[in-house]
Every structure is written in C-alpha cells, then in structure tokens.
C-alpha cells in the first residue's frame, strides 16, 4: 500500500529561473509539513519510552543546587499539586524532547522547500546550513541547562530567608523547556544573518554600520525572551548572541571577498578567450 504523501511524486527541484505553479508549491508544502510532523511524532514516542531518565536529567540541576546550598530551604523534590500534573508533565517532556529530536528532519524539509527559489551557487550551503543550525541549537540548549542552577539560585534567593521551596513539577518542566528553546532559538541568530547575506538581503557593511544599535537590541530581546527573567540567564544569552553578530559580519566579508575573486577570475577568463578569438581571426585573415 502506498502512502500518498510519502510515495507521491514531488515537483523536480528547479532553480529560480524556472517557474512552479501554485498547485506545485502547495503540494510540496503539504509533503514537507507531513514529513516533519511524522518526525516529531516519532520523537515524542521515543521520549515517552525514556521519560524517567529524561526527567531525572532535567531535575538534576535543581537537586544539586539544593544539596550544595542548604540555606535555600529546598530538598530537590518536585510535587504534583493536582491529579493531572503527572500526565501533563509527561506530555510536556515528550513534546519538548520530540521537537528537539526531530529538529534535523524539520530543518532539512524546510531547506528542501526553499531550494527551488535559490541559485545553484546558493544550494551548496545546504549541509553547512543544517549542520550549523543543529550545532548552535544544541549549544544554546547546553548553556541554558548549564546556567539553570544559577538562575534558580537567584530566583529562590528573592523569596527571602526562612521561606521553604515547593516546586510544582509541571511548572518546573515548563521553565526548563522554555529556557532550552529560548536559548536554542537565540543561538540561531547568526545562521539567519549569514543566510540573509547569502541571498543578498543584507550586506556585511550594513551590519557593521549598525552594530551598536544591534547589540542594544540583542540585550533587549534577550531580556524579553528569557523565561526566568534573571540577569544571569539574560547575560548568558545576550553575550553569545552579540559575539555571533560580530562573527556573522566577518563571515559575510569573507564570502563577499570570495565572490569578488570568482568574478575577477571569470572576467580574466573571458578576456583570455576574446584575445584567443582575435588571434585566431587575425591568423585566418593573414593566411
């Protein structure tokens, strides 16, 4: 039995000089969305099977903090305050984990959908684009996890002395999940900037000219999207994003220099061909 959205033929990948009908675009978009949803579903099922070890991994920063700082009046345990808390937490962990596990497939489907609108020279960036996106998202998630205990310590300290800490399990998991996604998405910032430079929307000169305003905007955005709202997490997100912004300018300048070099070489080759043609024509005339 054939599954339509898996075995059906897709429009051939073409360059921007060709044209795809609206029906072709919608058909390909449907296939990409369905495949992405299947990948997310498989990731959710996998996370459901390994829920307990994943939960222990997520709670470890909180437990380590409570054991290292007894004055915080916490014991590292999470509590369910309602009959549905356990079920909702399992679903939340599975959905967050499923999205993360399916990220390579989703990004590949996005890229395959965008490819027909790109030139042949731009299509060669597929593997670097996917690899850097996954690596930066993983780095952002790791930094969010690494700074989680410091963020919790800051937040708990504001409760005041003598106040016991009782964390609800679903709220704690929601905080961890949002932190990981906020950092992961924030670390995709340089990929977006480099991509916009590749397609010609931005230039490194434009980014370099407005770097002061960009850094200020980065700190504001980091303060807004950081779920915990503490200054430690905000700095842990804003400082790398600022560094990535400057790195994207350098990468843009390197790509710009390579394009100029290729254009110059192509011009020299054309001049050599013209000279050869003139020499051949002159020799024929003399004969």
N, C-alpha and C positions, 0 to 999 in steps of 0.2 A: 504494500500500500504506500502510495506516495503522499507526502505531506506538502500541500501547495506552497507554503511559504518557505520550505526548505529545498524542495526539488524543482520549483518553478524557475524558469529561465529569467535572468535579470537582463536589463539593457547592458550592452557592452560598454565597458568603461572607455569614455572618449575624452578628448581634450576640449578646451573652451571654444575652439573653432567650430566644433560640431554642435548640433542642437538636439536636445531631448525634449520630447513633448511633455506636457503637464501630466499626462497619464503615466508616462515612464517615470517621472520624478516621484509621483505618489506611490507607484508600485514598488519602487526601490526603497522609499522611505518606510513603507509598511514592512518590508522584509527586514530592514535593519532594526526597526523597533522590536519586531517579534523575536529576532535572534538575541537581541540584548536582554529582553525580558526572560527568555529561556535561560540565559547565562545567570541572570540574577536569581531566578527560581532555583537553579541547581546550587548556587552558592548558599541560599537560605536553607535548603535541605541539608547541605553539608554542615552548616553552623548549628542546626538543630541537633544533629547527631553528636556534636562535640561541644555542647552547651556548657557542661560542668567545668571542663578545663579552661574554656574561654572565660567563664565567669570568674574563676579563681585568678586568672591572669589580670583581669580588669580590676579586681578588688585589691590586688597586691600592694599598689602604692598607698592606699588608704590604711591597710593593716600595718605596713612598715612604718608609716608616719605615726600611728597610734602607739606602736611599740617603742619607737625611738623618742617620742615626746609624751610622757605620761601626764604632763601638766595640761594637755589639751582635753582631758576628760573624755576619751573615746577608747573603745576596745577593738575597733576594726570590724565590728559586725554590722551587717545591714539587716533591716527589718522590713517586713511586709505589713502594712497597716490596713490592708483590705484583702478580701478573698481573691480578687483579680490581679493583685500586684505581681504574683509569681508568674502568671500566664502572660501578662503584658510585658514583663521584663524579658522572658524567654523570646517573645516575638520581636522585641526591640533589638536584643542582641543578635538574633538571627538575621534581621533585616539589615542592620548596620554591617554585620560581617559579610552577608551575601552581596551587598553592594560593593564592598571593598574587594572581595574575591573576583567579582565579575568585571571589575574596572578594566582590565586589559581587553576583554572581549568588547565591552561597550565602546572603548576608545577606538578600537580597530573598526568597528561598524561605523562610528562617526567619521573616521578618516575615509573609509571606502565610499561613504555617501558624498563627501566633499571632493574627492579626487576628480570626478569628471569636469569640475569647474577650474581645475588647475592646469598649468602648462606642464610639459614633460620634464622640464628642469626642476619644477617645484615638487613633482611626485617623488623624487628621490629622497625627500626628507621624511618619508613615512616612518621608517624604522627609528631614526633619531627622535622623531616626534613622540611616538608611542613609548619608547624606552625612557626618555627624559620625563615624560608625564608621569609614568608609573613610579620612577625612582624619586621624583620630587614629592609626589603624594605620600609615598612611604616614609620619606624623610620628615615631612610635616607631621604625619601621624606619630612617628617616633618621638619627635620633640614635644608634641602635646602630651604623650604618655610620660616622658621623662620629667616634664615640669608639673605634672599633675599633683604630686605630693606637696610641692612648694606652693602651688595655687591653693590647695586645700588647707595648708597650714595658715596661709594669710587669711583666708575666709573664716576659718574656725577661730583665729585669734581675735577677730572682731566681735565675737559673741560675748566676750568678757570672761573674767575668771569665775570659776565655780559653776559654769553652765555646761551640763552634760550634752554630749553629741549623740543624737539618734538619727541616723540617715535612713531615709526610705529608699528601698532598693531600686525602684523604677526611676526615681529622680536622680539617683547617683549614676545609673547606667545612661540615662538621657544626657547628663552633663558630660560624661566621658565620650559618648558618641558624637555629641555636638562639637566637643573640643577637637577630636580627631578629624572630623570633617572640615571644621573651620581652618585648622592648620593645613590640612591636605589641600583644600581649595586655594588657600592663600599662597601656598608654595607653587601653585601652577601659574602664578603671575608672570614669571619670566618666559614661560612657554608661549603664553598669549602674546607678549610683546615681540618675541622673536618671530612668531608666525605672522603678525601684522607687518613686520618689516619685510618678511619674505614676499608677501603678496603686494607690497607697495603701499599699504595704508599709512604706515609710519616710516620715518627715517631716523637713523641714529642722531642726526643733527637736531631733529625736533625733540627727541628725548633728552639730549644733552642740554639743550637750551632751557627746558622747563624742569630740570632735575630738582630744584629747590621746592617748587610747588608740588612735585610728585612725591617727594619724601614727606612733606607735611600731610598730603592726602593719604599716604600709606599709613601713617600713625593714626590718623582719624579713623580710617577704615578698620585698622586692627583693633582699635578701642571699641568699635561698634560690633564687629563680628565675633569678638572673643566672648564665648558664652559665660565664662566665670566672672568676667569683669574686673579681674585683679590686675594690678600693674605688672606683675611678673610674667603672666601669660601674654599680656599685650606687648611687652618688650620682646619676649621670645618669638613673637610672630612678626612684629614690625621691623626689627633689626635685620633678620634674614631677608625679608621682602625688599628692604632698602638696598641690601647688598646685591640681591638678584636683579634689581632695577639697573644698577650700575653695570653688572655683568652683561645684561642684555644689550646695553649700549656698545660695549666692547665687541660682543658677538656681531652686532649689526655693522660696525665699522669693518670688521674682518670680512664679512660677506660682501659688503659694498666694494672693498678693495679687490676681492676675487672677481667680482662681476666686471669691474673696470679692466682688470688684467685679461680676462677672457675676451672682452670686447676689443681690446687693443690687439690681441693676438689674431682675432678674427679679421680685423681691419688690415693687419700686415699681410695675412694670407691672401686676402682679396687683392691687395696691391701687387703682390708677387705674381698672382695669376694674370692680372692685367698686363704686367710687364712681359710675361712669357707670351701672351697672346700677341702683343705688339711686335716682339722679336720674331715670332713665327710669321706674322703678316709681312714684316719687312723682308725676311729671308725669301718668302714666296715671290714678292714683288721684284727683288733683285734677280731671282732666277728667271 
